[in-house]
Each structure stands twice: as C-alpha cells, then as structure tokens.
C-alpha cells in the first residue's frame, strides 16, 4: 500500500472534552458564552458506522472511513466520509477529509473516486475486505461563529455514545472546526468558552476511542511513547515533538481518571507532567522567546493528584511487604493492620473524588488550552531545520552530558541530608526522561551507563521516600499507633544499614 499523493482538502479542528458536564446544565452554560449567545443553534441527529478490516488495516494507515446517517431513520440523508492523517499528540488536528452524499447505508466505491483511495487500495482488495467495526450515535448542537477578521468557526456540541465490541462509551465533547481564517481563531473561541465551562483538550478522535473501547473496555493508562525523532530534525522541531508527546500523556491520563480508579492512571498522569516540565528545561536553549504559559492555575489539581498518588503507593506497594512481619501471627495486630488498610482505601477514594473535582475546574482547562496553543507555536509544520541549527544528535548529547555532570556533583554531596537526597532524585528523573525521549538518536547505546545510574538512584531514594510518606499518612489517619511505630523502626534500621554500608 502506498502513501496518498493526492492533495488533501484540510479539516482543521480543535477537540475539547467536557469533564464536568451536567447534561441538563451544559447547554445553558454554553448559551451564556458571549461568542455563542448571539448565534442561532441548529441541532442534528447523527448515526455513523465506521469500516475497517478485521486486522484494523485502516487504523494502521491512519485512515478512517464511515457512512453517516443525518436525521431520523424514517427520513435519512446519507454521507460517506474518508479521513486521512490527523492521529497525533495534539487536540488541534489537521487531516485530509472527503465527504460525499451517497444513496444509502452501504459503502460506495463511486464516492471514493476523487479521493486518494486509489493510492491506498490500487487493486480494490482492501475495499472488498472492509466490514462494520463500530458505531457512534449522538446529537450535535451547532453554532457558526463569525469574527470581524473574517474567520469562521463551527462550534459543535456532541452528546451521545460510541458502541464497539459490545461496550458503550459516553460522548460529551466540543469540536471547533475552522471554516475560514487561521488556527489561532479556534483557540480564541475555545478560550472564551473555557472561561465558564470546564474543558480539557482532547487529542483522541471518536474513532481512536472506539478502537480502544473494543480492545480494552475500561480506560487504560497512557504511557510514554517514542516521539518520532530523527537526526535530520533541528532542535526546535525535536522540542515540539517531544513536548507534545509528554503533554499528551498527561492529558490522556486526566481523561482516563474520570472513568477509572486504576492507580496506574494517576501515576502516568504525574509522570506525563513531570516529563513535560523536565523536557521543557532540557530544550530551554531553543525555546527562547517561547516561554511556556504560567501554570500556577494547575497547582491545586497537581497537588490533588500528588496526594492521591501517595495514598495509592502506600496501600498498594510500600506497605504490602511489611504485613506479615508486623502481624507475626498475632490476631490483634492482624486486625490493626487491616483496619489501617481500610482507612487508607477510604481516604484514597475520597482523594480520588477531590482530584476529579480539581480537574474539572474552568481555570484548569483555560491553562491547558494555553499550553496546547503554545506547543503549536514552537515550530511550524513542514518547516525544515535552518542552516544555523546545530546537529540534533550532537546538541542532545551535550545537553544530557551536562545534566549527568550535575547529577554526579549532587551525589557527591552529603547524601544523608533529606534536601540533598531530594535534589539527587529530581536530577535522576530528569536525566532518565531526557535519555528516554531522545534514545532514537543514538547509533549505539552510549548513554546506557548514565541511564542505569539514574534508574538506580531514583529507585533507591524513591523507596526510602515512599516509606517515610506512608508513615506520615498513617499518622494522619489516626489508626493503630503500633503500625506507625513498627514502620519507623524499619525506616531507622534501613538508614543505619545505608550509612554502615556507605
């Protein structure tokens, strides 16, 4: 199969999830937004059937093909749509789109004639292998916003369901499509909406979420992914790809948190944010004049996620290995340990609710939108590295070497000092994240020793920190004091061993 060569009519769209959406109040909130209040809304009922092969060939090619019914089953209109590209790490998507009216619900080969389909499927074998793979059904409330500068934006509120693999997932989101003008117009309207309606930038399309639903049913943690670097890129291009990927990891896990109690989702959300901030510092020399927006509005949410992660780590990891030693066959101590675990699980559930509430605040969405827009300014799509750009591989290794030197210097300091240990742990994480993000650039694993050192330091210092934090949490819960006393003894013994062996 070939890469499409036909020029692409571009769909430029900004997607926003609505994390705190109350269906009864949402439309009223949107109608109070000045950009929408003066516009007449239209409502459409849409039902879509998406096609792919059983092996998900189209998904692998970043192609979506659907047949849409507009209106009721009694008086339908039918549209067939082919979309190409657009799968990426940003809520702002740009992709090729071809939409043609068709006679009925069956796929039409005729409707694909003036599209790049022939480049994808030259012999027709792929079209013959396509079958329905999932459906979406939703009500779309639509406004068209016209600005004085000539830009036009379609704002669409979609409310309904995705059905895939016998499962169902709710849809409640906004899509802002650029009809005329520059992409910044999308962010201007989105920011106005975000002043009063909680939003979260959303990079996953409905079809991507449907594939995930069919495969996993429940939301799964979004882990770090290779950002697609090659040595031919300039550092500014690399910065945009690396930072987009890390920020998308953060956002994707915030979305998943709304529907899942999986502790790993919280962990990966915090990893995504730390990677974003660490890699931002790594690429700081090439971000001159492109300062990241002020993130102070995110602090309550980040603190809530941190408190939840501490509880999750304590009850599911740190404390697990000490249960038998504490109980020592004593029924009363077993009961005390279990009471402590129950209290900690209850506290975690309450904190999870607080984290979700903190995520669904308008100030959070406003800040995340600003970061999304900032990422789009780092490097224009399709631009080549300038002749003045340093070679990316050499530049990246120099930056990582400097970071490794700082880590070594920190390790030589007094390591039984808590503040010094914290600094070492932070530097170890920064070095690890940098090496992982840039690993595709090395012909040979020249940073393997640095990486192993960072991982070892992070693991050892993290375990000590987690035990201290678990003791603090147990004290705060006010449960059996003998549990905390026992764990203090363990922590003290470990410190003594570390000093002796050092």
C-alpha positions as CSV (number, residue, x, y, z in Angstrom):
1,X,0.0,0.0,0.0
2,X,1.2,3.5,-0.9
3,X,1.2,6.8,0.8
4,X,-1.5,9.0,-0.6
5,X,-0.2,11.6,-3.1
6,X,-3.5,13.4,-4.0
7,X,-3.6,16.9,-2.5
8,X,-5.5,16.9,0.7
9,X,-8.5,19.2,1.4
10,X,-7.7,20.1,5.0
11,X,-10.0,19.7,8.0
12,X,-8.6,21.8,10.9
13,X,-10.3,21.1,14.2
14,X,-9.8,21.6,17.9
15,X,-11.4,19.0,20.2
16,X,-12.4,19.6,23.8
17,X,-13.7,17.1,26.3
18,X,-16.2,18.3,28.9
19,X,-15.2,16.6,32.2
20,X,-17.8,18.0,34.5
21,X,-20.7,18.1,32.0
22,X,-24.1,18.1,33.5
23,X,-26.3,17.3,30.5
24,X,-29.2,19.4,31.9
25,X,-27.0,22.5,32.6
26,X,-24.4,22.2,29.8
27,X,-26.4,23.8,27.0
28,X,-27.5,26.6,29.3
29,X,-23.8,27.3,30.2
30,X,-22.8,27.4,26.6
31,X,-25.6,29.7,25.7
32,X,-24.2,32.2,28.2
33,X,-20.8,32.3,26.4
34,X,-20.8,35.6,24.5
35,X,-19.5,34.1,21.3
36,X,-22.4,31.7,21.2
37,X,-25.2,33.6,22.8
38,X,-25.9,35.8,19.8
39,X,-25.8,32.9,17.3
40,X,-28.7,30.6,16.3
41,X,-28.1,27.0,17.1
42,X,-29.1,24.1,14.8
43,X,-29.5,20.5,16.0
44,X,-28.8,17.3,14.0
45,X,-29.1,13.7,14.9
46,X,-26.2,11.7,13.6
47,X,-25.5,8.0,13.4
48,X,-22.2,6.8,12.0
49,X,-20.9,3.3,11.0
50,X,-17.1,3.0,10.7
51,X,-15.5,0.4,8.5
52,X,-12.2,-1.4,8.7
53,X,-10.7,-4.9,8.1
54,X,-10.7,-7.4,11.0
55,X,-6.9,-6.7,11.2
56,X,-7.6,-3.0,11.5
57,X,-5.7,-2.1,8.3
58,X,-7.2,1.4,8.0
59,X,-6.3,2.2,11.6
60,X,-2.7,1.3,10.9
61,X,-2.7,3.6,7.9
62,X,-4.3,6.5,10.0
63,X,-7.3,6.3,7.7
64,X,-11.0,6.5,8.8
65,X,-13.9,5.6,6.5
66,X,-17.5,6.0,7.7
67,X,-21.1,6.2,6.4
68,X,-23.2,8.8,8.3
69,X,-26.9,9.0,8.6
70,X,-28.2,12.5,9.2
71,X,-31.7,12.8,10.6
72,X,-34.2,10.1,11.6
73,X,-34.3,6.6,10.3
74,X,-37.6,7.5,8.6
75,X,-36.2,10.4,6.6
76,X,-32.4,9.9,6.4
77,X,-29.7,11.6,4.4
78,X,-26.5,9.6,3.8
79,X,-22.9,10.8,3.7
80,X,-19.7,8.9,3.1
81,X,-16.5,10.3,4.6
82,X,-12.9,9.4,4.1
83,X,-10.4,11.0,6.6
84,X,-6.6,10.6,6.3
85,X,-3.9,11.5,8.8
86,X,-4.6,13.6,11.9
87,X,-3.7,10.9,14.5
88,X,-1.2,12.7,16.7
89,X,-0.4,14.2,20.1
90,X,-2.4,17.4,19.9
91,X,-6.0,18.4,20.4
92,X,-5.5,20.6,17.3
93,X,-5.7,18.2,14.4
94,X,-5.2,18.7,10.6
95,X,-6.2,16.0,8.3
96,X,-7.5,15.3,4.8
97,X,-11.3,14.9,4.6
98,X,-13.5,14.0,1.6
99,X,-17.3,13.8,2.2
100,X,-19.8,12.8,-0.5
101,X,-23.5,12.3,-0.5
102,X,-24.5,8.6,-1.1
103,X,-27.7,6.8,-1.8
104,X,-27.8,4.6,1.3
105,X,-26.0,3.0,4.2
106,X,-23.7,0.7,2.1
107,X,-20.2,1.7,1.2
108,X,-19.9,3.3,-2.2
109,X,-16.8,2.7,-4.4
110,X,-18.0,5.5,-6.6
111,X,-17.8,8.0,-3.7
112,X,-14.1,7.3,-3.4
113,X,-13.2,8.1,-7.0
114,X,-12.0,11.7,-6.4
115,X,-10.1,10.9,-3.3
116,X,-6.7,9.3,-2.5
117,X,-8.3,5.9,-2.0
118,X,-6.7,4.6,-5.3
119,X,-3.3,5.3,-3.7
120,X,-4.2,3.3,-0.6
121,X,-6.1,0.5,-2.4
122,X,-4.9,0.3,-6.0
123,X,-6.5,-3.1,-6.7
124,X,-9.7,-2.8,-4.7
125,X,-8.8,-5.7,-2.4
126,X,-8.9,-3.5,0.7
127,X,-12.4,-2.1,0.0
128,X,-13.7,-5.7,-0.5
129,X,-12.3,-6.7,2.9
130,X,-14.0,-3.9,4.9
131,X,-16.6,-4.6,7.5
132,X,-18.5,-2.5,10.0
133,X,-16.3,-2.3,13.1
134,X,-18.1,0.3,15.4
135,X,-20.8,2.9,15.6
136,X,-21.3,6.3,17.1
137,X,-24.7,7.9,17.7
138,X,-25.0,11.5,19.0
139,X,-27.0,14.7,18.9
140,X,-25.0,17.6,17.5
141,X,-25.8,21.2,18.5
142,X,-24.1,23.5,16.1
143,X,-23.2,27.2,16.0
144,X,-21.2,29.2,13.4
145,X,-19.1,32.0,14.9
146,X,-18.0,34.7,12.5
147,X,-15.3,37.1,13.6
148,X,-14.5,40.6,12.5
149,X,-11.2,39.5,11.0
150,X,-13.1,37.2,8.6
151,X,-12.5,33.9,10.4
152,X,-15.4,31.5,10.8
153,X,-15.6,28.6,13.3
154,X,-18.1,25.9,13.6
155,X,-18.7,25.0,17.3
156,X,-20.4,21.6,17.7
157,X,-21.5,20.1,20.9
158,X,-21.8,16.3,20.6
159,X,-23.7,14.3,23.1
160,X,-24.3,10.5,22.7
161,X,-22.5,7.2,22.7
162,X,-19.8,5.1,21.0
163,X,-20.6,1.4,20.6
164,X,-17.8,-1.0,20.0
165,X,-17.1,-4.6,20.8
166,X,-20.3,-5.0,22.8
167,X,-19.4,-2.0,25.0
168,X,-20.7,1.6,25.2
169,X,-18.8,4.8,26.0
170,X,-20.4,8.2,26.5
171,X,-19.6,11.1,24.2
172,X,-19.8,14.6,25.6
173,X,-17.4,17.0,23.8
174,X,-17.0,20.1,21.7
175,X,-15.4,20.2,18.3
176,X,-14.4,23.5,16.9
177,X,-13.8,23.4,13.1
178,X,-12.1,26.1,11.2
179,X,-14.2,27.1,8.2
180,X,-12.1,30.2,7.3
181,X,-9.1,32.0,8.8
182,X,-6.1,31.0,10.9
183,X,-6.0,28.2,13.6
184,X,-5.5,30.9,16.3
185,X,-9.1,31.7,15.8
186,X,-10.1,28.3,17.1
187,X,-8.1,28.9,20.3
188,X,-9.6,32.4,20.8
189,X,-13.2,30.9,20.7
190,X,-12.2,27.9,22.8
191,X,-10.6,30.2,25.5
192,X,-13.8,32.2,25.7
193,X,-15.8,29.0,26.2
194,X,-13.3,27.8,28.8
195,X,-13.8,30.9,31.0
196,X,-17.2,29.5,32.2
197,X,-17.3,25.8,31.0
198,X,-14.8,23.3,32.2
199,X,-12.9,21.8,29.2
200,X,-9.9,19.5,28.6
201,X,-8.0,19.5,25.3
202,X,-8.7,16.1,23.6
203,X,-6.3,14.6,21.1
204,X,-8.1,11.2,20.6
205,X,-10.8,11.2,17.9
206,X,-14.0,9.3,18.3
207,X,-12.7,6.5,16.1
208,X,-9.5,6.2,18.2
209,X,-11.6,6.0,21.3
210,X,-13.8,3.4,19.7
211,X,-10.9,1.1,18.8
212,X,-9.6,1.4,22.4
213,X,-13.1,0.6,23.8
214,X,-13.3,-2.5,21.6
215,X,-9.9,-3.7,22.8
216,X,-9.9,-2.7,26.5
217,X,-13.4,-1.8,27.6
218,X,-12.1,0.2,30.5
219,X,-9.7,3.2,30.1
220,X,-6.1,2.2,30.2
221,X,-3.0,4.2,31.4
222,X,-1.3,6.1,28.6
223,X,2.4,5.6,29.0
224,X,5.3,7.4,27.4
225,X,5.8,6.8,23.7
226,X,8.6,7.4,21.2
227,X,8.2,10.9,19.9
228,X,9.3,10.1,16.4
229,X,12.7,11.8,16.3
230,X,15.3,11.5,13.5
231,X,18.8,13.1,13.5
232,X,17.8,15.3,10.5
233,X,15.5,17.4,12.7
234,X,16.5,20.6,14.2
235,X,16.4,21.0,18.0
236,X,13.3,23.3,17.7
237,X,11.4,20.6,15.7
238,X,12.5,18.0,18.2
239,X,11.3,20.1,21.1
240,X,7.8,20.4,19.6
241,X,7.5,16.6,19.1
242,X,9.0,15.7,22.4
243,X,6.9,18.2,24.4
244,X,3.7,17.4,22.5
245,X,4.1,13.7,23.3
246,X,4.7,14.3,27.0
247,X,1.9,16.7,27.3
248,X,-0.5,14.3,25.6
249,X,0.5,11.6,28.1
250,X,-0.6,13.9,30.9
251,X,-3.8,14.9,29.2
252,X,-4.8,11.4,28.2
253,X,-4.5,10.2,31.7
254,X,-6.5,13.1,33.0
255,X,-9.3,12.0,30.7
256,X,-9.0,8.4,31.8
257,X,-9.1,9.4,35.5
258,X,-12.8,10.5,35.1
259,X,-13.9,6.9,34.4
260,X,-11.3,4.7,36.2
261,X,-10.0,4.0,39.7
262,X,-6.8,2.4,38.3
263,X,-3.9,3.8,40.4
264,X,-1.6,3.5,37.4
265,X,-3.6,6.1,35.6
266,X,-2.8,8.7,38.3
267,X,0.8,7.6,38.3
268,X,1.1,8.0,34.5
269,X,-0.6,11.4,34.6
270,X,2.0,12.6,37.1
271,X,4.8,11.1,35.0
272,X,3.5,12.8,31.9
273,X,3.5,16.2,33.7
274,X,7.0,15.7,35.1
275,X,8.3,14.6,31.7
276,X,6.8,17.7,30.2
277,X,8.4,20.0,32.7
278,X,11.7,18.2,32.7
279,X,11.9,18.1,28.9
280,X,10.9,21.7,28.7
281,X,14.0,22.5,30.8
282,X,16.2,20.2,28.6
283,X,15.1,22.1,25.5
284,X,15.1,25.6,27.1
285,X,18.0,26.9,25.0
286,X,15.9,26.5,21.8
287,X,12.7,27.8,23.3
288,X,14.0,31.4,23.6
289,X,11.1,33.8,23.1
290,X,8.6,31.0,23.5
291,X,8.1,30.9,27.3
292,X,5.5,28.3,28.4
293,X,2.3,29.9,29.8
294,X,2.0,30.4,33.5
295,X,0.9,27.1,35.1
296,X,0.1,28.3,38.5
297,X,-3.6,27.6,37.9
298,X,-2.8,23.8,37.7
299,X,-1.3,23.6,41.2
300,X,-4.4,22.6,43.1
301,X,-5.0,19.8,40.6
302,X,-1.4,18.7,40.6
303,X,-1.4,18.7,44.4
304,X,-4.6,16.7,44.5
305,X,-3.0,14.1,42.1
306,X,0.1,14.0,44.3
307,X,-1.9,13.3,47.5
308,X,-3.8,10.6,45.7
309,X,-0.6,9.0,44.3
310,X,0.9,9.0,47.8
311,X,-2.1,7.1,49.2
312,X,-2.1,4.6,46.2
313,X,1.6,3.9,46.5
314,X,1.4,3.4,50.3
315,X,-1.5,0.9,50.2
316,X,-0.8,-1.0,47.0
317,X,3.0,-1.1,47.1
318,X,5.0,0.2,50.0
319,X,3.1,-1.4,52.9
320,X,2.4,-4.8,51.2
321,X,5.8,-6.4,52.1
322,X,5.5,-5.5,55.8
323,X,2.2,-7.0,56.6
324,X,3.5,-10.4,57.7
325,X,6.4,-9.1,59.7
326,X,4.1,-6.7,61.6
327,X,1.4,-9.2,62.4
328,X,3.9,-12.0,63.4
329,X,0.9,-14.4,63.9
330,X,-0.8,-12.0,66.4
331,X,-4.6,-11.8,65.6
332,X,-4.9,-8.4,67.2
333,X,-2.0,-7.0,65.1
334,X,-3.6,-8.5,62.0
335,X,-6.8,-6.7,62.8
336,X,-5.0,-3.4,63.4
337,X,-3.2,-3.8,60.0
338,X,-6.4,-4.5,58.2
339,X,-8.1,-1.5,59.9
340,X,-5.3,0.7,58.7
341,X,-5.6,-0.6,55.1
342,X,-9.4,0.0,55.1
343,X,-8.9,3.6,56.4
344,X,-6.3,4.2,53.7
345,X,-8.5,2.9,51.0
346,X,-11.3,5.1,52.1
347,X,-9.0,8.1,52.2
348,X,-7.8,7.2,48.7
349,X,-11.4,7.1,47.4
350,X,-12.2,10.5,48.9
351,X,-9.0,11.9,47.5
352,X,-9.8,10.5,44.0
353,X,-13.1,12.4,44.1
354,X,-11.1,15.6,45.1
355,X,-8.7,15.0,42.2
356,X,-11.6,14.6,39.7
357,X,-13.2,17.8,41.0
358,X,-10.0,19.7,40.8
359,X,-9.5,18.6,37.2
360,X,-13.0,19.8,36.2
361,X,-12.4,23.5,37.0
362,X,-12.6,26.1,34.2
363,X,-9.2,27.6,35.2
364,X,-7.6,24.2,34.6
365,X,-9.0,24.0,31.0
366,X,-8.0,27.6,30.3
367,X,-4.4,26.9,31.3
368,X,-4.2,23.6,29.4
369,X,-5.6,25.3,26.3
370,X,-2.9,27.9,26.5
371,X,-0.2,25.2,26.7
372,X,-1.8,23.4,23.7
373,X,-1.6,26.7,21.7
374,X,1.9,27.4,22.9
375,X,3.0,24.0,21.6
376,X,1.7,24.8,18.2
377,X,4.0,27.9,18.0
378,X,7.2,26.1,18.7
379,X,7.7,25.0,15.1
380,X,5.5,25.4,12.1
381,X,4.6,22.0,10.5
382,X,6.6,21.1,7.5
383,X,9.4,23.6,8.2
384,X,12.9,22.3,7.7
385,X,15.8,22.9,10.1
386,X,17.6,26.1,9.3
387,X,21.2,26.1,8.3
388,X,22.1,27.7,11.7
389,X,20.6,24.8,13.7
390,X,23.1,22.6,15.5
391,X,23.1,18.9,14.6
392,X,20.4,17.4,16.8
393,X,22.4,14.3,17.9
394,X,25.4,16.4,19.0
395,X,23.2,19.0,20.6
396,X,21.2,16.4,22.6
397,X,24.2,14.5,23.8
398,X,25.8,17.8,25.0
399,X,22.7,18.7,27.0
400,X,22.4,15.2,28.5
401,X,26.1,15.2,29.4
402,X,25.7,18.5,31.3
403,X,22.7,17.0,33.2
404,X,24.7,13.9,34.1
405,X,27.5,16.0,35.4
406,X,25.1,17.9,37.6
407,X,23.7,14.6,38.9
408,X,27.2,13.3,39.7
409,X,28.0,16.5,41.6
410,X,24.8,16.2,43.6
411,X,25.6,12.6,44.5
412,X,28.9,13.7,46.0
413,X,27.2,15.9,48.5
414,X,26.0,14.8,51.9
415,X,23.6,12.1,50.9
416,X,22.0,11.6,54.4
417,X,20.6,15.1,54.1
418,X,16.9,15.0,53.1
419,X,17.1,18.1,50.9
420,X,20.2,16.8,49.0
421,X,18.6,13.4,48.5
422,X,15.5,15.1,47.0
423,X,17.7,17.0,44.6
424,X,19.5,13.9,43.5
425,X,16.2,12.1,42.9
426,X,14.9,15.0,40.8
427,X,18.0,15.2,38.7
428,X,18.0,11.4,38.2
429,X,14.4,11.6,36.9
430,X,15.3,14.5,34.6
431,X,18.2,12.6,33.2
432,X,16.1,9.4,32.7
433,X,13.3,11.3,31.0
434,X,15.8,13.0,28.7
435,X,17.5,9.8,27.7
436,X,14.2,8.0,27.1
437,X,12.8,10.8,24.9
438,X,16.0,11.1,22.8
439,X,17.0,7.4,22.6
440,X,16.1,7.1,18.9
441,X,19.0,9.5,18.1
442,X,21.9,7.2,19.2
443,X,23.5,4.8,16.8
444,X,25.0,3.0,19.8
445,X,23.6,2.9,23.4
446,X,26.2,5.5,24.5
447,X,24.0,6.8,27.4
448,X,23.3,3.3,28.8
449,X,25.5,3.8,31.9
450,X,24.0,7.2,32.6
451,X,20.5,5.8,32.3
452,X,21.3,2.8,34.6
453,X,22.7,5.2,37.3
454,X,19.7,7.4,37.1
455,X,17.3,4.5,37.4
456,X,19.2,3.0,40.4
457,X,19.3,6.3,42.3
458,X,15.6,7.0,41.6
459,X,14.6,3.6,42.7
460,X,16.6,3.6,46.0
461,X,15.8,7.1,47.0
462,X,12.2,6.7,46.0
463,X,11.7,3.6,48.1
464,X,13.0,5.5,51.2
465,X,10.8,8.5,50.5
466,X,7.8,6.3,50.0
467,X,8.2,4.6,53.4
468,X,8.6,7.9,55.2
469,X,5.5,9.2,53.4
470,X,3.5,6.1,54.3
471,X,4.3,6.6,58.0
472,X,3.1,10.3,57.7
473,X,-0.2,9.1,56.1
474,X,-0.8,6.5,58.8
475,X,-0.2,9.1,61.5
476,X,-2.7,11.4,59.8
477,X,-5.4,8.7,59.6
478,X,-5.2,8.2,63.4
479,X,-5.3,4.4,63.2
480,X,-3.4,1.9,65.5
481,X,-0.2,3.7,66.5
482,X,1.7,0.5,66.8
483,X,1.7,0.3,62.9
484,X,3.4,3.6,62.5
485,X,5.9,2.7,65.3
486,X,6.8,-0.5,63.6
487,X,7.4,1.2,60.3
488,X,9.5,3.9,62.0
489,X,11.7,1.1,63.3
490,X,12.0,-0.3,59.8
491,X,13.0,3.1,58.4
492,X,15.5,3.6,61.1
493,X,17.1,0.2,60.5
494,X,17.4,0.9,56.8
495,X,19.1,4.3,57.4
496,X,21.6,2.7,59.7
497,X,22.3,-0.1,57.2
498,X,22.8,2.5,54.4
499,X,25.2,4.6,56.5
500,X,27.2,1.5,57.5
501,X,27.4,0.1,54.0
502,X,28.3,3.5,52.7
